[in-house]
Amino acid sequence: MSSSQPSSSSASAPIAAPPAGGDGAAAPTALTSRAPHVPAERLVAEMVPPPRFQGARFDTYLPDPGQPSQAEAVEVLRGFAAGIGGGTGADAGGKRRWFSRAPKKPAAPKGPRGVYLDGGYGVGKTHLLASLWHATPADPAHKAFGTFVELTNLVGALGFQQTVRTLSGHRLLCIDEFELDDPGDTVLVSTLLGKLVEAGVALAATSNTLPGKLGEGRFAAADFLREIQGLSAHFRPLRIDGEDYRHRGLPEAPAPFDQDAVVRAAHRTPGASLDDFPALLDHLSTVHPSRYGAMCDGITAVCLTDVQAVPDQSTALRLVVLADRLYDREVPVLASGKPFAELFSDEMLNGGYRKKYFRAISRLTALARDAKTLVG
């Protein structure tokens, strides 16, 4: 994946000690001190909706009255979930076995075996995808939910054939942010999905922007269907129109705080991390993106000093992955330096990865809004 490429080094300054008069709380940890190892078993076990979307249901999705396609998508997905059925892809006793042989091919229901949620960032595609996972009447052990990055990491950890055997026992596979900007990985996952369709697995996906596809900040379903070679007949596109819900009717994001305020907040917030932003960007180049979630385990708030514009595209793509993992886990982000709207250059925001960068800005802005209470 592009975001795992090495980056150039960024200069970093030491973080100041907490100002006098602090409350004496334990010193915060640093994300730069973490480089976790994630075993393959955990990669499989964690293929469920992330914490932010554990409570996502069709009933909790709030369609914009001005965008009828949103309510229509909910109804279509309800029917799709009901049509998948309970089934079981595990052994007769229902016990999950990660590395068992694939079960007998289940009977495939009529109609498309997949749905593709087509829409811009912030219209609730991930909420709907997680709602579909929860609504599908199958044991959680027989449903999988993950990002494209997590799926390719699983193939890397288990090997292609073992991944096919492991996931063929599922009734549903949900893939968030299907990466169409990496041709090699796209072909790999398209081949995997073909095997899973043959095994009777239902598919659901959202996707990112193809390089050069600017327009509305998203691409049409036709691009997705063309790229997943030979699978277009198995997918029903669902168009979801609307604006970014994360900023709909909400106050503007807070301006960055001064460094002393961020340091004080980090020292008095149990479980907070405190990092110099350029140093954190350097550290991300040494940790595979599949481990960014584990790197945030136990972190209640991320405090960053000296936020600067990201120096290059490889670094920017890694930051996007970290922003996604923080957003999934609902970890507030408190920062000093530049506002998040200035993280990416105009060239980046007008390039092929623009949708990723706008999504990262949107999500970090929402997390910055959540972090306002940390400064009291």
N, C-alpha and C positions, 0 to 999 in steps of 0.2 A: 504494500500500500504506500502511496506517496508520502503519508505523514510519518513514515519510519525512516526517511532519509536523514543523513547527518546534516547538521547545520553549522554555520560559522559561529565562532565563539562570540559572546556578548560581554562587554565589560560590566562588572557589577561592583557595587559599593556595599560595605558592611552596614547592617541594620543597627540603628542606634539602640542603646539600652533603654529600658522603660524610664520615663522621666521620674524624678523623685516624687514621692507621695503616692506611689502605686500601692495596690492593696495586698501585695505579697503573694499573689496566686502563683501556682506552678508555672514555670517558663513554658511557652508554647513549643510544640514540635515544629519541625521544618520538613516540607515535602521533599526538599533536596536531599534529605537524609534517608529517603525511602527508595528502595529498588526491589520490590517484592517479587518472589517466584510464585507463579500461578500454575498449579498442576492441571493436567487435562481434565481430571474428574471435576474440578471446580468450574472449568469453562462450560462443561455440560450442565452441571447442577444449577448454574446461575443463568441459564437461558430461560428466564422468566421476566415479566415486565419489571422494570426498575422501581425502586421505592416511590418515586414521584407518581408512578402510574399504577401502583398496587391497588389503589381504590378507584381506578378509572372504570366507569361503566357507561353504557349507552345512556342511561338515565341521568348521569352527571355531566354529560356533554351538553353544552348550552348553545344550540344553533343560533346563529345570527338571523333575526327575523328578516333582514334585508337580503339574505343569501339562501334561497330555497334549496340550493344544491346540498347544503349541509344537512338539513333534515332528511332529504331524500337519501343521502348516503347512509345515515343511521338506519333507515328502514331496510335498505338493501343489505347492509351488513348483518342486521338481525336475522334476516332470512338465510343469508349465507351460513351463519353460525349454526342455525337450526338444521340446515341441510347436511352439515358435516357429520353429525351424529356422534354418539359416545365412543363406540368401538374401543379397541385396545390393541396396542402394538407391542405389548410386553408379554411375558410368559403368562400362563393360565392363571397363576396366583396373583397377578397384578403387580408383582415386585419388579422394580425397575432394575434392569441390568444394562450398564453402559456398553459393555463390550460383548453382548450376546449376539447370536446369529439373528438375521432379520426374520421376522415372523412371516406367516403366509400373507400373501397379498390380499388386503381387504377389498371388498366390493366398492367400486368407485361410484359415487352418486352422480346423478345426471347433472348436466350443466357444466360451466367452467370450473376448473379445479383451483382457480386462483382469482384474487381481486387485486387491483393496483389502485392505490389512493393517490390521485393526481391533483396537486394543489401547491400553492406557495407556502413559504415558511410561516408558522404561527396560525394556521387555520385549524389546528387540532388533529392532524393526521396521526401522530403518535398516540394521542388519547383514544382515537377511534381504533387504531390497531391493537392497543392494549385491551380495549373494551371487547373487541372480537375474541381475543385470547380468553378473557374471563367468561364470555358468553358461550363459548363452544362447549357443548356437553361431553367433555372427555376428562379423564383423570389428568391432573397437572403433569404427571409423569409422561403423558402421551401428547403434550403440547410443548412447543418451543418458541421462544421469543428472543430475538437478539438483533443487534445491528449487523450490517454487512461485514464490518470489521471483525466483530466477534465470530461470525460464521467462517470467515477466511482463517482466523486464528485457530478455530476448532479443526479445520482441515489440516492446518500446519501441525497441530499437536497430535492428531489421531491418524493422519493419512487419509487419502481420498476414500479408499474402499471401506475403511472402518467407520468413517463419517457417514457414508451411505448406509451401512448396516445399522448404525446407531440411530439415525434419524428416520429410517424407513419404518420403524416401529411407532412413529408418531401419527396422530391424526391431523395435526396442524403445525405449520411452520410460519411464523411471522418474521419478516425481515424489514427492519427500519433503516432508512437511509441507504438504499441500494446504491453502491458506488459504480457509476457508469464512467468515471473518469480514469479508471485503471483497466485497460483492455484485457490484460492477462487475467486479472482476478475476475473480471466480468465473465470471460469465457469459462473459467474454472467453476464459478458458482452456477452459471447457466447449465453447464453439464451436470452438476450435482442436482440442480432442481429437476432436470429431465429424468434422472434416476428416481427421484423421490415421487414425481408425478406418476411414474410407472408403478411405484409401490403403493399408490393410493393416498399419498399425503396431500392435503389441501394446503394452498399457499396464499399468503397475503404479503404485500410489500408497499413501501413508500420508496421514493428515490431522490437522488440529488441531481444537480444540473450537469449536463454534458459540457465539456469544454467548448467555448464559442457560442453556446446557446444562452443568449442574454435575455432579450425580451422582457418578460414580466418577472424575471428573477426565478423562473422555474422553466421546465420544458414540458412539451406536450407528451401525452401518454404514448404517442406513436414512437417517440425516441426510445422509451423504455422497452416497448414491445419489440422493436427492431433489434435492440442490443441483446435481449435474452433469447438468443438464437434458437429458433424452432419451437419456442414455448408460447408465442403470442396467442395461439388458439386456446390456451388454457387460462388466460387472464381476461377478466372483465374490468375495464377501466372505470373508475368512479371519480368524476370531476368534483372537486371541493373548492368553491370560490370563497373569497373573504379576505379580510385584513388580519394582521398579526394580533391575535387575541391578547398577547402578553402586554400590549400597550393600549388596548381598547378601553378608553375611559379611565385610565390610571394616571396618577401624577407623573411628572417627569422624573427621570432617574436622578438621584442626588449627585451633585458635583463631587469629584474626588476629595477626600479629606486630606489634611496635612499628615505628614509622616508620624509625628508624635501621637496624634489621635489614633492612628492605625496600630501603632506599637502598644499603646496603653490598652486598647480594646483587646488585642491579642493576648496580653498578659493577664487580663482579668476574665477572659472567656474560657471556661473549661473545655478542653478538647480542640482548641483553635490551633491552626498552623500559622506560622509567620515566615515569609520568604521575601527576599529581594527579587523582583520580577525578572530582570535579566538573568540572574543566576538560576531561577526556576526554568526559564526557557532553555538554558544550556543543559540543565539536568534532564529535561524531557527527551533530549536527543540520545541519552544513554539508557532509557527505559522504553521497552517496546510498548506501543499504544495499547495493546491488549492488557497491559498491567496498570494502566492509569486508574481504573476503578479500584483495584486492590490498593493502590498507592494512597487512595483517599479513605480507606477503611478507618472508622473511628473518628474522623475529622468532623467537627461540628461547625466550623467556620474557617474560611481561607482568608488570611490577611496578607496583602501584598503591598510592598513599598516600591516606589520609583517605577510605576508602570510606564512603559515607553512603546513607541510604534514597533511592531514586529519587523525584524530586519530582512527576512527573506521568506519565500513561499513555503519551503519545507518546514521551517519553524512555525509559520502560521497554521499549517495543516495539523501539526501536532497540538497546537493550542486549541484548535477547534475540537479535537477529540477530548482534551481535558475539560473544556467548557461543557461538552455534552455529558461527561461523567459526573461533573459537579451538579449540573442541572437535574440529571436523573435522580441524584441523591439529595436534592433540595438543600445543598450546602451554600449558605450565604457567602458572598465575596465582598470584602471591604478593602478599598484600595486608595493609595495616594499616587500622585503623578498625573498622567494624561487620562482623560475620560475614555471609556471603552469604545466610544464611537470613533476614536482616532487611532485604534490599534492597527488598522490595515490601510495601506496606501491606496490612493486612487487607482493605481494600476491594478492592484489586487482586486479591488471592488468592481472593476470593470472587466475582469478576466474570467476565465472559465470556471473558477471556483467561487464566484461571487456569492452564490446561494449559501455555501458553507459559511462564508465570512459574515454575511448578514445574519444567519442563524446564530452564530457565536455571539455577535454583538447583541442581538435580541435577548439571548439567554443570559449572558453576563449582566446585561442591564437589569433584567428581572431579579437576578441574584444580588446585585448591588442595592436594589430597592429593599430586598429582604434584610440586608445587612445594616440598614440605618439604625435599628434599635441597639446595635452593638456599641455605638458610641454614646448612648444615653443622652 
